[in-house]
Amino acid sequence: MKAALQNYQARMRRVLEHIDRHLDDDLDLETVSGVAAFSRFHFHRQFTATFGLSVHRYVQLARMKRASYLLAYTGAQSVTDIAMDAGYDAPDAFARAFRQRFGQSPRSFRNSPDWEPWLAAFGPLDNARCKLMKTFTSDDVTIRDVPATRVAIMEHRGDPATLGATIRRFIAWRKAAGLHPSTSPTFNVWRSERRPASPAKYSTDLCVGTDRPIEANGEEIKAGEIPGGRCAVLRVVGYTDNLEPAALYLYRDWLPASGEEARDFPIYCQRLSFFPEVPEHETVADVFLPLK
């Protein structure tokens, strides 16, 4: 029974990866069911039962998520090109669908995103992906001696629903500073729970590794350091928006059984690849638990 379930989950996971990899292609029911090697007649019901939303809606949300990231975080593509990539024949049709889902036109979202409707719209997509989230084991954890890294820090303090606005500012600042992710490592240091009892208590640092003198250019940027030393490291591949399960595994499961003790520095991550530069299932992040 367990082997059969694992095989079923692997086939469904293959479907999600195929969708993420082929968002520009025709993702009709026959094509997608063939990836899982299920009959088209039953696949629609199986997918909906497993993920809580239909294949069509899942594809729509995945395309809209990529479109919204391109609008909010990059300026490389026009709204027309983004509309075509999202599967719409005309910008007007894309604009209507975008406004219906997020309450803003694509151009308005690009200029000044309203993050709360955006977060709410992708709740079903995030929930669907969590259904087949990888279960971590001690074999996934390595212990490394990591060097100290000098960083420039932009702090986010307050409601996590507004984190997107801080990320936009951080991206713009590091672009102006010439600190590209390919040459300057990206870190997040978590100083609170992902969902604290009071949203106002949410706290995280957005960091970029640099030895250069820091020019704030009007932003609240400060210099700091991610300390070197021994760390338990857990690599997460795919859907790295939510790294809380990995952090919880290190704290709650791995640490008590390891005989190790945590150091007095928060758990943090290094982001090694980024959506939408790569499909979401190919994003990679390392989660670090500093050890004594």
C-alpha positions in Angstrom: 0.0 0.0 0.0 2.8 2.5 0.9 4.7 1.8 -2.3 1.5 2.3 -4.4 0.8 5.6 -2.6 4.4 6.8 -3.2 4.1 5.9 -6.9 0.8 7.8 -7.1 2.3 10.9 -5.4 5.4 10.7 -7.7 3.1 10.7 -10.8 1.2 13.7 -9.4 4.4 15.5 -8.5 5.6 14.9 -12.1 2.4 16.7 -13.3 3.1 19.8 -11.3 6.7 19.9 -12.5 5.6 19.5 -16.1 3.1 22.4 -15.7 5.8 24.7 -14.1 8.2 23.8 -16.9 5.8 24.4 -19.7 3.7 27.4 -18.7 4.2 28.8 -22.2 2.8 25.7 -23.9 -0.7 24.2 -24.4 -1.5 22.5 -21.1 -4.8 20.8 -22.1 -6.2 18.0 -20.0 -5.1 15.3 -22.5 -1.5 16.5 -22.4 -1.3 16.8 -18.7 -3.0 13.5 -17.9 -0.5 11.8 -20.3 2.4 13.1 -18.2 0.9 11.2 -15.2 0.0 8.2 -17.3 -3.6 8.4 -16.0 -6.7 8.1 -18.2 -8.1 11.5 -19.2 -11.5 10.5 -18.0 -10.4 9.9 -14.4 -7.5 12.3 -14.2 -9.5 15.5 -13.8 -11.3 14.0 -10.7 -8.0 12.6 -9.3 -6.2 16.0 -9.7 -9.1 17.9 -8.1 -9.3 15.4 -5.2 -5.6 15.5 -4.6 -5.0 19.3 -4.8 -8.3 20.9 -4.1 -8.6 22.7 -7.4 -9.0 21.8 -11.1 -6.2 21.4 -13.6 -7.4 24.5 -15.4 -7.5 26.6 -12.3 -4.1 25.4 -11.2 -2.6 26.3 -14.6 -4.2 29.7 -14.5 -2.9 30.5 -11.1 0.6 29.3 -11.9 0.7 31.5 -15.0 -0.7 34.4 -13.1 1.9 34.0 -10.4 4.7 34.1 -12.9 3.1 37.1 -14.6 2.7 39.0 -11.3 6.3 38.3 -10.3 7.5 39.7 -13.7 5.4 42.8 -13.2 6.4 43.4 -9.6 10.0 42.5 -9.5 11.4 43.0 -13.0 11.1 45.6 -15.7 12.4 43.4 -18.5 9.1 42.6 -20.3 6.2 44.7 -21.5 2.7 44.0 -20.2 1.8 42.7 -23.7 4.6 40.2 -23.7 3.7 39.1 -20.1 0.1 38.7 -21.2 1.1 36.4 -24.1 3.3 34.3 -21.9 0.4 33.9 -19.5 -1.6 32.3 -22.3 -3.8 35.3 -23.3 -4.3 36.3 -27.0 -4.7 39.9 -26.2 -3.6 42.3 -23.4 -7.2 43.4 -22.8 -8.2 39.8 -21.9 -5.2 39.5 -19.6 -6.0 42.8 -17.9 -9.6 41.8 -17.2 -8.5 38.5 -15.7 -5.7 40.1 -13.7 -8.1 42.8 -12.3 -10.7 40.2 -11.5 -8.2 38.2 -9.5 -6.1 40.9 -7.8 -8.3 44.0 -8.0 -5.7 46.0 -10.0 -4.8 46.4 -13.6 -1.4 44.9 -14.6 0.1 48.4 -15.0 -1.2 49.5 -11.7 0.2 46.4 -10.0 3.5 47.0 -11.7 3.6 50.5 -10.3 2.2 49.9 -6.8 1.2 46.4 -5.9 -1.6 45.8 -3.4 -0.2 42.7 -1.7 -3.1 41.5 0.5 -5.4 40.5 -2.5 -2.3 39.0 -4.2 -1.5 36.8 -1.2 -5.1 35.7 -0.9 -5.4 34.8 -4.6 -2.5 32.4 -4.4 -3.6 30.6 -1.2 -5.1 27.7 -3.1 -2.0 27.3 -5.2 0.3 27.2 -2.2 -2.1 24.8 -0.4 -2.1 22.5 -3.5 1.7 22.4 -3.6 1.9 21.6 0.1 0.0 18.4 -0.5 3.0 16.7 -2.0 5.7 18.5 -0.1 8.9 16.4 0.5 9.3 14.9 3.9 12.8 15.6 5.3 15.0 13.0 7.0 18.3 13.2 8.9 20.0 12.0 5.7 19.1 15.4 4.1 21.1 17.4 6.7 24.8 18.0 6.4 27.1 19.9 8.9 29.3 22.5 7.3 31.9 24.9 8.5 30.8 28.1 6.8 32.9 31.3 6.5 31.7 34.6 7.9 30.0 36.8 5.3 29.8 40.5 5.3 26.4 41.7 4.2 24.3 44.7 3.4 21.0 44.5 5.2 17.5 45.8 4.5 15.2 45.1 7.5 11.6 44.2 7.2 9.7 44.8 10.4 5.9 44.4 10.6 3.1 42.7 8.8 4.3 39.9 6.5 1.6 40.9 4.1 3.8 43.9 3.2 7.0 41.9 2.7 6.6 42.1 -1.1 7.0 45.9 -0.9 10.3 45.5 1.0 11.5 42.9 -1.5 10.8 45.4 -4.4 12.9 48.0 -2.6 15.6 45.6 -1.9 15.8 44.4 -5.5 15.9 48.0 -6.8 18.6 49.0 -4.3 20.9 46.0 -5.1 20.4 46.6 -8.9 21.5 50.2 -8.4 24.4 49.0 -6.3 25.5 46.5 -9.0 25.1 43.5 -6.6 23.7 40.9 -8.9 22.6 37.6 -7.4 25.0 35.7 -9.7 28.0 37.4 -8.0 26.7 38.5 -4.7 24.9 35.9 -2.5 21.4 36.4 -1.2 20.4 35.6 2.4 17.3 35.9 4.5 17.7 35.9 8.3 14.5 35.1 10.1 14.1 36.9 13.4 10.6 35.8 14.1 8.1 33.1 13.3 6.7 33.1 9.8 3.2 33.8 11.2 3.6 35.4 14.7 0.6 35.8 16.9 0.7 39.5 16.1 1.6 40.4 12.5 3.3 43.5 13.8 6.0 41.3 15.4 7.1 39.7 12.1 10.8 40.4 11.5 13.2 39.3 8.8 16.4 40.7 7.3 17.0 40.7 3.5 20.7 40.5 3.0 23.2 40.6 0.1 26.9 39.6 0.6 29.3 42.3 -0.2 32.7 43.6 0.9 32.1 47.0 -0.7 31.4 50.2 1.2 27.6 50.5 1.3 25.9 53.4 -0.4 22.3 53.6 1.0 21.0 55.7 -1.9 18.1 56.9 0.2 17.2 53.4 1.6 17.6 52.2 5.1 20.6 49.9 4.6 23.1 48.9 7.2 26.2 46.8 7.3 26.3 43.5 9.1 27.7 40.0 9.1 26.5 36.5 9.0 28.9 34.7 11.4 31.0 31.8 10.3 31.1 28.5 12.1 29.5 25.1 12.2 26.0 24.9 10.8 23.4 22.2 10.1 22.4 22.7 6.5 19.2 21.5 4.8 18.9 22.0 1.0 15.4 22.6 -0.3 14.7 22.1 -4.0 11.4 23.4 -5.4 8.7 25.8 -4.2 11.0 27.7 -1.9 8.5 30.5 -1.1 7.7 28.7 2.1 10.8 27.4 3.9 9.1 27.2 7.3 8.7 23.3 7.1 12.5 23.0 6.6 13.3 25.3 9.4 10.9 23.5 11.7 12.4 20.2 10.8 15.8 21.4 11.8 14.7 22.9 15.1 12.0 20.4 16.1 13.2 17.1 14.8 16.8 17.1 13.8 18.3 19.2 16.6 16.9 17.2 19.6 18.0 13.9 18.0 21.4 15.1 16.9 23.1 15.8 20.3 24.1 19.2 19.0 23.3 22.6 20.5 22.1 25.7 18.6 24.3 28.8 18.5 22.9 32.2 19.5 22.2 33.4 15.9 18.8 33.0 14.1 18.2 30.3 11.5 18.7 31.7 8.0 18.7 30.7 4.4 20.8 31.4 1.3 18.8 31.5 -1.9 20.7 29.9 -4.8 18.2 30.3 -7.6 15.1 32.4 -8.2 11.7 32.3 -9.7 10.8 33.3 -12.3 14.3 33.0 -13.7 13.9 29.2 -13.2 10.6 27.3 -12.9 9.3 27.1 -9.3 10.1 23.4 -8.9 13.8 24.2 -9.8 14.3 26.9 -7.2 17.0 26.1 -4.6 17.6 27.4 -1.1 19.9 26.2 1.7 18.5 26.6 5.3 21.2 27.0 7.9 20.9 26.3 11.7 24.1 27.7 13.4 25.6 25.2 15.9 28.0 25.6 18.8 
